[in-house]
Amino acid sequence: MWTASDYQHMSRALQIAQRGLYSTDPNPRVGCVIIKDNSVLAEGWHQKAGHPHAEIEALKNASENNTFADVSGATCYVSLEPCAHHGRTPPCTEALIKAGIRRVVAATIDPNPLVAGKGLQQLNEAGIETGSGLMEAQARELNPGFEMRMKQGRPFVRCKLAMSLDGKTALANGQSQWISSDESRMDVQRLRARSSAVMTGIGTVIADDPSMSVRLSGSSEWTKHGRQPLRVILDSDLEISPDAKILGLPGDVIIFNASECGDKKKQLANLGVEMVSVEAKRGSAFLEYVLRYLAREKEINEVLLETGSTLSGEMLQAGFIDELIIYLAPTLLGQDAKALFQLPLIDNMSDRISLNISDIRTIGKDIRIKATINRKE
């Protein structure tokens, strides 16, 4: 049974963990609070891969505070199970045991097979009281990509779309700038900033010549700790122009293709673009290869899909879209305008694609809808 105090301190640990929203890749976002005699001794959060984990940061902060140097007998609240293996840094369990921590409460078990319960087990064996599952849903929402990569071997895919009230994304002539408001477009910048990669198709690159880069300034956390996400382009026939804007901006670019155009590949490689050949030219096999490559070779946790109706439709049909972020603008584009997804004819209501809406809010003059796909068992 969790107490009100348990909820209070874990809530704080989750709040602290969000500071790593833009910087921890490929690691999860984790926060930690150490409590003793109803007083907060220290807090810590994981800032960047290779840097100390949240528990180590909290222990270090406690030791630097002369008033609360002794954490023996304290309770440690952490949003993810402490690691028990040597990775980029030593195991957190060893440090907690050495510090004399009496109790450890984790919001969720680490999905990494190298941990997966071993951390709490090691603490138990050392005589430390442990518990898990407190505010688990909130903790898992912080790290959907890390969990997806560890459990299913692919990134979490979030699809961003802007549409009119009549469900259209662009005029019949392809013009789409701008359906959504300035506030919605700034919200998209934050989605890009938290993503490991931004992915698009060659159709969007040719039609819109987008940058797909993060443009945040001022005192935002991204400005302090963030980096440009990997820009991923799906271009089977290698139609991209070397002069495309997306290739000339700071940050890494990778193009997945099935083309034999050796000279063009060499030209793009000379621009610093990573070229990856895929045997399957199109379809779900091509898309699955891309996602598994990104997870395996690049440790990509979250992908933001920003593309037109063709690729978004293919991703949806293949079952690779995990979350939809739809900006609904108070405007009408007419019956000949382009639809949200390009999907095959659905002639039976039992075959319709249903969504689970988890959040609806107003952003500027638009409505933002957050939804997941209701997948059939």
URGIPE-V634658 format. One record per pair of residues at least 12 apart in sequence whose C-alpha atoms are under 10 Angstrom apart, sorted by the first residue. I is the first residue (numbers start at 1). J is the second residue. D is the distance in whole Angstrom. If there is no record, write none. Layout:
i,j,d
I,J,D
I,J,D
This chain:
i,j,d
1,134,10
2,131,10
2,133,10
2,134,7
5,38,9
6,75,10
6,77,8
6,105,9
6,134,8
6,135,10
7,77,10
7,134,7
7,135,8
9,32,9
9,33,7
9,34,9
9,35,8
9,40,9
9,75,10
9,76,9
9,77,7
9,78,9
9,105,10
10,31,9
10,32,8
10,33,8
10,76,9
10,77,6
10,78,7
10,79,7
10,105,8
10,106,8
10,107,7
10,134,7
10,135,7
10,136,10
10,139,10
11,31,10
11,33,10
11,77,9
11,78,10
11,79,9
11,107,10
11,134,9
11,135,8
11,138,9
11,139,9
12,31,8
12,32,8
12,33,7
12,43,9
12,77,9
12,78,10
12,79,9
13,30,8
13,31,5
13,32,5
13,33,6
13,34,9
13,43,8
13,44,8
13,45,8
13,54,9
13,76,10
13,77,7
13,78,6
13,79,6
13,80,10
13,106,10
13,107,9
13,139,10
14,29,9
14,30,7
14,31,6
14,32,8
14,33,9
14,45,9
14,77,9
14,78,8
14,79,6
14,80,9
14,107,9
14,135,9
14,138,8
14,139,7
14,142,8
15,30,9
15,31,7
15,32,10
15,45,10
15,79,10
15,139,10
16,29,9
16,30,8
16,31,5
16,32,7
16,33,9
16,43,8
16,44,7
16,45,6
16,46,9
16,54,9
16,79,9
17,29,5
17,30,4
17,31,4
17,32,8
17,44,8
17,45,6
17,46,7
17,47,9
17,54,8
17,78,9
17,79,7
17,80,10
17,139,9
17,142,8
18,30,8
18,31,8
18,45,9
18,46,10
18,47,10
18,142,7
18,143,10
18,221,10
19,31,9
19,45,7
19,46,8
19,47,8
19,221,7
19,222,10
19,225,9
20,45,7
20,46,6
20,47,5
20,48,7
20,142,10
20,194,9
20,221,8
20,222,9
20,225,8
20,226,9
21,46,10
21,47,9
21,142,8
21,143,9
21,190,10
21,193,8
21,194,6
21,195,9
21,221,8
21,222,8
21,225,9
21,226,9
22,47,9
22,48,9
22,190,9
22,191,10
22,192,9
22,193,6
22,194,5
22,195,8
22,196,9
22,221,7
22,222,6
22,223,9
22,224,9
22,225,7
22,226,5
22,227,7
22,228,10
22,229,10
23,46,9
23,47,6
23,48,6
23,49,8
23,193,9
23,194,8
23,195,10
23,196,9
23,221,9
23,222,8
23,224,9
23,225,6
23,226,5
23,227,7
24,45,10
24,46,7
24,47,6
24,48,4
24,49,6
24,50,9
24,51,9
24,194,10
24,196,10
24,225,9
24,226,9
25,47,9
25,48,7
25,49,7
25,145,10
25,146,9
25,194,9
25,195,9
25,196,7
25,226,10
25,227,10
25,229,10
25,299,8
25,300,8
25,301,7
25,302,9
26,48,9
26,49,7
26,145,9
26,146,7
26,149,10
26,196,8
26,295,10
26,298,9
26,299,6
26,300,6
26,301,6
26,302,9
27,46,9
27,47,9
27,48,8
27,49,6
27,50,9
27,53,10
27,143,9
27,145,10
27,146,7
27,299,9
27,300,10
27,301,9
28,46,8
28,47,10
28,48,9
28,49,9
28,53,10
28,79,10
28,80,8
28,110,9
28,140,10
28,142,8
28,143,6
28,144,9
28,145,8
28,146,6
28,147,9
28,301,9
29,45,8
29,46,6
29,47,8
29,48,9
29,53,10
29,54,9
29,79,8
29,80,9
29,139,9
29,140,10
29,142,7
29,143,7
29,146,9
30,44,9
30,45,6
30,46,6
30,47,9
30,53,8
30,54,6
30,55,9
30,78,7
30,79,6
30,80,6
30,81,9
30,82,10
30,139,9
30,142,9
30,143,9
31,43,8
31,44,6
31,45,4
31,46,7
31,47,10
31,53,9
31,54,5
31,55,8
31,57,9
31,58,9
31,77,8
31,78,6
31,79,6
31,80,8
31,139,10
32,44,5
32,45,6
32,46,9
32,53,9
32,54,5
32,55,6
32,56,9
32,57,8
32,58,6
32,59,9
32,76,7
32,77,6
32,78,4
32,79,7
32,80,9
32,105,10
32,106,9
33,45,9
33,54,9
33,55,8
33,57,10
33,58,7
33,59,9
33,75,8
33,76,6
33,77,5
33,78,7
33,79,9
33,105,10
34,55,9
34,58,7
34,59,8
34,62,8
34,71,8
34,74,7
34,75,6
34,76,5
34,77,6
34,78,9
34,101,9
34,103,10
34,104,9
35,71,8
35,73,9
35,74,6
35,75,5
35,76,6
35,77,8
35,101,10
35,103,10
36,68,9
36,70,9
36,71,7
36,72,9
36,73,7
36,74,5
36,75,6
36,76,9
36,101,10
36,102,10
37,73,9
37,74,8
37,75,9
38,74,10
38,75,10
39,68,9
39,74,10
40,62,9
40,68,9
40,74,10
40,75,10
41,58,9
41,59,9
41,61,8
41,62,6
41,63,9
41,65,8
41,67,9
41,68,6
41,69,8
41,70,9
41,71,7
41,74,9
41,75,10
41,76,10
42,55,10
42,57,9
42,58,5
42,59,7
42,60,8
42,61,6
42,62,5
42,63,9
42,64,9
42,65,8
42,68,8
42,69,10
42,71,9
42,76,10
43,55,8
43,56,10
43,57,7
43,58,5
43,59,8
43,60,9
43,61,7
43,62,8
43,76,10
43,77,9
43,78,10
44,56,8
44,57,5
44,58,4
44,59,8
44,60,9
44,61,7
44,62,9
44,78,9
45,57,6
45,58,7
45,78,9
45,79,10
46,58,10
47,225,8
48,225,8
48,226,10
49,88,7
49,89,9
50,87,9
50,88,5
50,89,6
51,88,8
51,89,7
52,88,9
52,89,7
52,90,9
52,92,9
53,82,9
53,83,9
53,88,10
53,89,8
53,90,9
53,91,9
53,92,7
54,78,8
54,79,9
54,80,9
54,82,9
54,92,9
55,76,8
55,77,9
55,78,7
55,79,10
55,80,10
55,82,8
55,83,10
55,92,7
55,93,9
55,95,8
55,96,8
56,82,10
56,90,10
56,91,9
56,92,7
56,93,10
56,95,7
56,96,8
58,76,9
59,71,8
59,76,10
59,95,8
59,96,8
59,99,8
59,101,10
70,99,8
70,100,9
70,101,10
71,96,9
71,99,6
71,100,7
71,101,6
71,102,9
72,96,9
72,97,9
72,98,9
72,99,6
72,100,4
72,101,5
72,102,7
72,103,10
73,99,9
73,100,6
73,101,5
73,102,5
73,103,8
73,128,10
74,99,9
74,100,8
74,101,5
74,102,5
74,103,7
74,104,9
75,100,10
75,101,6
75,102,6
75,103,5
75,104,6
75,105,8
75,128,10
75,129,9
75,130,10
76,96,9
76,101,7
76,102,8
76,103,6
76,104,5
76,105,6
76,106,8
76,130,9
77,103,9
77,104,6
77,105,5
77,106,6
77,107,8
77,131,10
77,132,10
77,134,10
78,104,8
78,105,6
78,106,5
78,107,7
78,108,9
78,132,10
78,134,10
78,139,10
79,105,8
79,106,5
79,107,5
79,108,7
79,109,9
79,110,10
79,132,9
79,133,10
79,134,9
79,135,9
79,136,8
79,138,9
79,139,6
79,140,9
79,142,9
80,105,9
80,106,5
80,107,6
80,108,5
80,109,6
80,110,6
80,111,9
80,132,9
80,133,10
80,136,9
80,139,7
80,140,9
80,143,10
81,93,9
81,104,9
81,105,8
81,106,5
81,107,7
81,108,6
81,109,5
81,110,5
81,111,9
81,115,8
81,116,8
81,117,7
81,118,9
81,119,6
81,120,7
81,130,10
81,131,10
81,132,8
82,94,10
82,95,10
82,96,9
82,104,9
82,105,10
82,106,8
82,108,10
82,109,9
82,110,8
82,115,8
82,116,10
82,117,9
82,118,9
82,119,5
82,120,7
82,122,10
82,123,9
83,109,10
83,110,8
83,112,9
83,114,8
83,115,6
83,116,9
83,117,9
83,118,8
83,119,5
83,120,9
83,122,10
84,114,8
84,115,6
84,116,9
84,117,9
84,118,6
84,119,5
84,120,8
84,121,9
84,122,7
84,123,9
85,114,7
85,115,7
85,118,9
85,119,8
86,114,9
87,114,10
91,119,9
92,119,8
93,118,10
93,119,6
93,120,8
93,121,10
93,122,7
93,123,6
93,126,10
94,119,10
94,122,9
94,123,8
94,126,10
96,123,8
96,128,9
97,122,9
97,123,7
97,124,10
97,126,7
97,127,9
97,128,8
98,126,10
100,126,10
100,127,10
100,128,9
101,123,10
101,127,10
101,128,7
101,129,9
102,123,10
102,126,10
102,127,8
102,128,5
102,129,6
102,130,9
103,123,9
103,124,9
103,127,9
103,128,5
103,129,5
103,130,6
103,131,8
104,120,8
104,123,8
104,124,9
104,128,7
104,129,6
104,130,5
104,131,7
104,132,9
105,120,9
105,129,8
105,130,6
105,131,5
105,132,6
105,133,8
105,134,8
106,120,9
106,130,8
106,131,6
106,132,5
106,133,7
106,134,7
106,135,9
106,136,9
106,139,9
107,131,8
107,132,5
107,133,5
107,134,5
107,135,6
107,136,5
107,137,8
107,138,8
107,139,6
107,140,9
108,131,9
108,132,6
108,133,5
108,134,7
108,135,8
108,136,5
108,137,8
108,138,9
108,139,7
108,140,7
109,131,10
109,132,7
109,133,8
109,136,9
109,139,10
109,140,10
110,140,10
110,146,10
110,147,8
110,150,9
111,146,8
111,147,6
111,148,9
111,149,9
111,150,6
111,151,7
112,146,8
112,147,8
112,149,9
112,150,5
112,151,8
113,150,7
113,151,8
114,150,10
117,132,10
120,132,9
143,156,9
143,301,8
143,302,9
144,156,6
144,157,9
144,301,8
144,302,8
144,322,10
145,157,8
145,158,10
145,195,9
145,196,9
145,295,10
145,299,10
145,300,8
145,301,4
145,302,5
145,303,8
145,322,10
146,295,10
146,299,9
146,300,8
146,301,5
146,302,8
147,301,8
148,295,9
148,301,7
148,302,9
148,322,10
149,291,10
149,292,9
149,294,10
149,295,6
149,296,8
149,299,8
149,300,8
149,301,6
149,302,9
150,295,9
150,299,10
150,301,9
152,292,9
152,295,10
153,291,8
153,292,6
153,293,9
153,294,9
153,295,6
153,296,7
153,299,10
153,301,10
154,288,8
154,289,9
154,290,9
154,291,5
154,292,5
154,293,8
154,294,7
154,295,5
154,296,8
154,299,9
154,300,8
154,301,8
154,302,9
154,303,10
154,320,9
155,196,9
155,197,9
155,291,6
155,292,8
155,293,10
155,294,7
155,295,6
155,296,9
155,299,8
155,300,6
155,301,5
155,302,5
155,303,6
155,304,10
155,320,9
155,322,10
156,195,10
156,196,10
156,291,9
156,295,10
156,300,9
156,301,6
156,302,5
156,303,6
156,304,9
156,320,8
156,321,8
156,322,6
156,323,8
157,195,9
157,197,10
157,198,10
157,199,9
157,291,9
157,301,9
157,302,6
157,303,5
157,304,6
157,305,7
157,315,9
157,320,7
157,321,5
157,322,5
157,323,7
157,324,9
158,191,9
158,195,9
158,198,10
158,302,7
158,303,6
158,304,5
158,305,6
158,306,9
158,320,9
158,321,6
158,322,6
158,323,5
158,324,6
158,325,7
158,370,10
158,371,10
158,372,9
159,198,10
159,199,9
159,303,8
159,304,6
159,305,5
159,306,6
159,307,8
159,312,8
159,315,9
159,316,9
159,320,10
159,321,7
159,322,8
159,323,6
159,324,5
159,325,6
159,326,8
159,370,10
159,371,10
160,188,8
160,191,9
160,192,10
160,304,7
160,305,6
160,306,6
160,307,8
160,312,9
160,323,9
160,324,6
160,325,5
160,326,6
160,327,8
160,370,10
161,180,10
161,188,10
161,305,9
161,306,7
161,307,8
161,308,9
161,309,9
161,312,9
161,324,8
161,325,6
161,326,5
161,327,6
161,328,9
161,340,8
161,341,10
161,368,10
161,369,10
162,176,9
162,178,9
162,179,7
162,180,6
162,181,10
162,184,9
162,185,10
162,306,10
162,325,8
162,326,6
162,327,5
162,328,6
162,329,7
162,340,8
162,366,10
162,367,10
162,368,9
163,176,9
163,179,7
163,180,8
163,326,7
163,327,6
163,328,5
163,329,6
163,330,9
163,331,9
163,332,9
163,333,9
163,338,10
163,339,9
163,340,7
163,366,10
164,179,7
164,180,8
164,327,8
164,328,6
164,329,5
164,330,6
164,331,5
164,332,5
164,333,7
164,334,9
164,337,10
164,339,10
164,340,9
164,366,10
165,327,10
165,328,6
165,329,6
165,330,6
165,331,6
165,332,6
165,333,8
165,334,10
166,328,9
166,329,10
166,330,9
166,331,8
166,332,6
166,333,7
166,334,7
166,335,8
166,337,9
166,339,9
166,340,10
167,328,8
167,329,10
167,331,10
167,332,8
167,333,8
167,334,9
167,335,9
167,337,9
167,338,9
167,339,6
167,340,6
167,341,10
168,309,10
168,328,10
168,329,10
168,331,10
168,332,8
168,333,6
168,334,8
168,335,8
168,336,9
168,337,6
168,338,5
168,339,5
168,340,6
168,341,9
169,308,8
169,309,8
169,328,10
169,333,8
169,337,7
169,338,6
169,339,6
169,340,6
169,341,9
170,308,9
170,309,10
170,333,8
170,334,10
170,336,10
170,337,6
170,338,5
170,339,8
170,340,9
171,333,6
171,334,8
171,335,9
171,336,7
171,337,4
171,338,6
171,339,9
172,333,9
172,334,9
172,335,9
172,336,6
172,337,4
172,338,6
172,339,10
173,336,9
173,337,8
173,338,9
174,207,8
174,208,9
174,308,10
174,337,8
174,338,8
175,207,9
175,208,9
175,337,9
175,338,10
176,207,10
176,208,9
176,333,10
176,337,10
176,338,9
177,208,9
178,329,10
179,327,9
179,328,9
179,329,6
179,330,9
179,331,8
179,332,10
179,333,9
179,366,10
180,327,7
180,328,7
180,329,6
180,330,9
180,331,9
180,363,10
180,364,9
180,365,8
180,366,7
180,367,9
181,327,9
181,328,10
181,329,8
181,330,10
181,363,8
181,364,6
181,365,7
181,366,7
181,367,10
182,363,9
182,364,7
182,365,9
182,366,10
183,362,10
183,363,6
183,364,5
183,365,8
183,366,8
184,326,10
184,327,7
184,328,10
184,329,9
184,362,9
184,363,6
184,364,7
184,365,9
184,366,7
184,367,9
184,368,8
185,327,9
185,363,10
185,364,10
186,214,10
186,215,9
186,216,8
186,363,10
187,327,10
187,363,8
187,368,10
188,214,9
188,215,10
188,304,10
188,306,10
188,325,9
188,327,10
189,212,9
189,213,8
189,214,6
189,215,6
189,216,7
190,214,8
190,215,9
190,216,8
190,220,10
190,222,8
191,214,9
191,302,10
191,303,10
191,304,7
191,325,10
192,212,8
192,213,7
192,214,6
192,215,9
192,216,10
192,228,8
192,229,7
192,230,10
192,302,10
192,303,9
192,304,7
192,305,10
192,306,10
193,213,9
193,214,6
193,215,9
193,216,8
193,221,10
193,222,7
193,223,10
193,226,7
193,227,8
193,228,7
193,229,7
193,304,10
194,214,10
194,222,8
194,226,8
194,227,9
194,228,10
194,229,8
194,302,8
194,303,9
194,304,9
195,214,10
195,227,10
195,228,9
195,229,6
195,230,9
195,300,9
195,301,8
195,302,5
195,303,6
195,304,6
195,305,10
196,227,9
196,228,8
196,229,5
196,230,6
196,231,9
196,294,10
196,298,9
196,299,9
196,300,6
196,301,6
196,302,5
196,303,6
196,304,8
197,212,10
197,213,10
197,228,8
197,229,5
197,230,4
197,231,6
197,232,7
197,252,10
197,253,9
197,294,9
197,298,10
197,300,7
197,301,8
197,302,7
197,303,5
197,304,6
197,305,9
198,212,7
198,213,8
198,214,10
198,228,10
198,229,6
198,230,6
198,231,5
198,232,6
198,233,9
198,253,10
198,302,9
198,303,6
198,304,5
198,305,6
198,306,7
198,307,10
199,212,8
199,229,10
199,230,8
199,231,6
199,232,4
199,233,6
199,234,8
199,253,10
199,254,10
199,255,10
199,303,7
199,304,6
199,305,5
199,306,6
199,307,8
200,212,9
200,231,8
200,232,6
200,233,5
200,234,6
200,235,9
200,255,10
200,304,9
200,305,6
200,306,5
200,307,5
200,308,8
200,311,8
200,312,9
201,232,8
201,233,5
201,234,5
201,235,6
201,236,9
201,240,10
201,255,10
201,256,10
201,305,9
201,306,8
201,307,6
201,308,8
201,310,9
201,311,7
201,312,9
202,233,7
202,234,6
202,235,5
202,236,8
202,237,9
202,238,8
202,239,7
202,240,7
202,241,10
202,255,10
202,307,9
202,308,10
202,311,9
203,233,10
203,234,9
203,235,8
203,239,9
203,240,9
203,307,8
203,308,7
203,309,10
203,310,9
203,311,9
204,233,10
204,306,9
204,307,6
204,308,6
204,309,10
204,310,10
204,311,9
205,233,8
205,234,10
205,235,10
205,239,10
205,240,7
205,241,9
205,244,8
205,245,9
205,246,8
205,307,9
205,308,10
206,239,8
206,240,7
206,241,8
206,244,8
207,308,10
208,244,10
208,245,10
209,241,10
209,243,10
209,244,6
209,245,6
209,246,7
210,244,8
210,245,6
210,246,6
210,247,10
210,306,10
211,231,9
211,244,9
211,245,6
211,246,5
211,247,8
211,248,9
211,249,7
212,228,9
212,229,9
212,230,9
212,231,7
212,232,9
212,245,9
212,246,7
212,247,10
212,249,9
212,304,10
212,306,8
213,227,10
213,228,6
213,229,7
213,230,9
213,231,8
213,246,8
213,249,8
213,250,8
213,251,8
214,226,9
214,227,8
214,228,6
214,229,8
214,251,10
215,228,9
227,250,10
227,251,8
228,249,10
228,250,7
228,251,5
228,252,8
229,250,10
229,251,7
229,252,8
229,253,9
229,300,10
229,302,10
229,303,9
229,304,10
230,251,7
230,252,5
230,253,6
230,254,7
230,294,10
230,298,9
230,300,9
230,303,9
231,246,8
231,247,9
231,251,8
231,252,6
231,253,5
231,254,6
231,255,9
231,273,10
231,303,10
231,304,10
232,246,10
232,252,9
232,253,6
232,254,5
232,255,6
232,256,8
232,274,10
232,290,9
232,294,9
232,303,9
232,304,10
232,305,9
233,246,9
233,247,10
233,253,8
233,254,6
233,255,5
233,256,6
233,257,9
233,275,10
234,254,9
234,255,6
234,256,5
234,257,7
234,258,10
234,276,10
234,282,10
234,286,9
234,287,9
234,290,9
234,311,9
235,255,7
235,256,6
235,257,5
235,258,8
235,259,9
235,281,9
235,282,10
236,255,9
236,256,7
236,257,4
236,258,5
236,259,6
236,260,10
236,277,9
236,278,8
236,279,10
236,280,9
236,281,6
236,282,7
236,286,9
237,256,10
237,257,6
237,258,6
237,259,5
237,260,8
237,261,8
237,281,8
238,255,8
238,256,9
238,257,6
238,258,8
238,259,6
238,260,9
238,261,7
238,264,8
238,265,8
238,268,10
239,257,10
239,259,9
239,261,10
239,264,9
240,255,9
240,264,9
240,268,9
241,264,9
241,268,9
242,264,9
242,267,8
242,268,6
242,271,8
242,273,10
243,268,10
247,268,9
247,271,8
247,272,9
247,273,7
248,271,8
248,272,9
248,273,10
251,272,10
252,272,8
252,273,7
252,274,8
253,271,10
253,272,8
253,273,5
253,274,6
253,275,9
254,269,10
254,272,9
254,273,6
254,274,5
254,275,6
254,276,7
254,294,10
255,268,9
255,269,10
255,273,7
255,274,6
255,275,5
255,276,6
255,277,8
255,290,10
256,274,9
256,275,6
256,276,5
256,277,6
256,278,7
256,281,10
256,286,9
256,287,10
256,289,10
256,290,7
257,275,7
257,276,6
257,277,5
257,278,6
257,279,9
257,280,9
257,281,7
257,282,9
257,286,9
257,290,10
258,276,8
258,277,5
258,278,5
258,279,6
258,280,7
258,281,5
258,282,9
258,286,9
259,276,10
259,277,7
259,278,9
259,279,9
259,281,8
260,277,9
276,290,9
276,293,9
277,290,10
278,290,8
282,314,9
283,311,10
283,314,7
283,315,9
283,317,10
283,318,8
284,314,7
284,315,8
284,316,10
284,317,8
284,318,6
284,319,9
284,320,9
285,318,9
287,311,10
287,314,9
287,315,7
287,318,8
287,320,8
288,315,9
288,318,9
288,319,10
288,320,8
291,303,9
291,320,9
303,321,10
304,321,10
304,323,10
304,324,10
304,325,10
305,321,9
305,324,9
308,338,9
308,339,9
308,340,8
308,341,8
308,342,9
309,338,8
309,339,7
309,340,6
309,341,4
309,342,5
309,343,8
310,339,10
310,340,9
310,341,7
310,342,5
310,343,8
311,341,8
311,342,8
312,340,8
312,341,6
312,342,7
312,343,9
313,340,8
313,341,5
313,342,5
313,343,6
313,344,9
314,341,8
314,342,8
314,343,8
314,344,10
315,341,10
316,341,8
316,342,10
316,343,9
316,353,9
316,373,9
317,341,10
317,342,10
317,343,8
317,344,9
317,353,10
319,373,9
319,375,8
320,373,10
321,372,8
321,373,8
322,371,9
322,372,6
322,373,6
322,374,10
322,375,10
323,355,9
323,356,10
323,357,10
323,358,10
323,370,7
323,371,6
323,372,5
323,373,7
324,355,9
324,356,10
324,357,9
324,369,8
324,370,6
324,371,5
324,372,6
324,373,8
325,359,10
325,360,10
325,368,7
325,369,6
325,370,5
325,371,7
325,372,9
326,340,10
326,360,10
326,366,10
326,367,8
326,368,6
326,369,5
326,370,7
326,371,8
327,360,10
327,361,10
327,362,9
327,363,8
327,365,10
327,366,6
327,367,6
327,368,5
327,369,6
327,370,9
328,362,9
328,363,10
328,365,9
328,366,6
328,367,5
328,368,6
328,369,8
329,363,10
329,364,10
329,365,7
329,366,5
329,367,7
329,368,9
330,365,7
330,366,7
330,367,8
331,366,10
351,376,10
353,373,8
353,374,7
353,375,8
353,376,9
354,371,10
354,372,9
354,373,6
354,374,5
354,375,8
354,376,9
355,370,10
355,371,6
355,372,6
355,373,5
355,374,5
355,375,9
356,370,9
356,371,5
356,372,5
356,373,6
356,374,6
356,375,10
357,369,7
357,370,6
357,371,4
357,372,7
357,373,9
357,374,10
358,370,6
358,371,6
358,372,8
359,371,7
